[in-house]
Amino acid sequence: MEGGAVAEIQDILDRLAADNGVAIPLAIESGSRAWGFPSPDSDYDCRFVYLRPATETFTLFPRRDVIEHPLSSLIDVGGWELSKALRLLIRGNAVIIEWLTSPFAYREHPEFRAGFLDLAEDVADRSLVARHYFHLAEGQSVRFLDNPDGEVALKKLLYVLRPLMALRWLSARPDAAVAPMNFGLLLDGVDLSADVRQDISDLLERKRTTRELGTGKIPGSIHEFISGTLRDMEDFREAPAEKDTEAGERAADDFWRNWTERLSPA
């Protein structure tokens, strides 16, 4: 993480908090740098959770629950209001889980982050999270890999492999709903054939050292892994919720009330 970019992101967070009158208890890196496969010219993708003043939450006309900063060539910053993050968590959206497990934080209130992760482990529905990853992987596969000539943008392979590895990781752990965000940790936690592991390792090394991977044919072992995993995980396509949604909503409400009272600006 380059010091100048990190300092610029922290300045942006300060300005966004002041301009919007919000508190930002968590801001993390969410892109390829956090996934563990940056390129030499990878940009920075900062995502954050924020809280509005308590008085602004009691209204018939709530403000937008997203804050965005204009994109630059190097830095992308945006965040969700805590209420939005909690609602998506209950619905099985894995994005907020990944934010909570990111290895890079630009700022954090340690107790808030730990409490939020504890909540996610309690209320996240494994079945819905797996369904999220299945559709993400399938959508990325169709978008990036459905090329009749067999030539694909090789870096896009990683955008398919990452949710597939999360699916494999969850499948091997029936009691878990929170998978690691980092791709290396996912790889360490799943069983793979030696040729798949080697081909992925080669792809990662090229990604780390090359500005543009270019196009090429999908290695046979990886192609078989992608199609085989999507086939094996087909049951998650329409997987129903496993947990009591109302109980999760009550716990999320309690968390929201507690931290709004503690951290929201006056």
Secondary structure, DSSP 4 states (H G I P E B T S, - for coil): --HHHHHHHHHHHHHHHHHHT-EEEEEEE-SHHHHT---TT--EEEEEEEE--HHHHS-SSPPPSEEE----SSEEEEEEEHHHHHHHHHTT-SHHHHHHT-S-EEEE-HHHHHHHHHHHHHH--HHHHHHHHHHHHHHHHHHHH--TTSEEEHHHHHHHHHHHHHHHHHHT-TT-----SSHHHHHHTS---HHHHHHHHHHHHHHHH-S---EEEPPHHHHHHHHHHHHHTGGGTTPPP-S-HHHHHHHHHHHHHHHHHHHS--
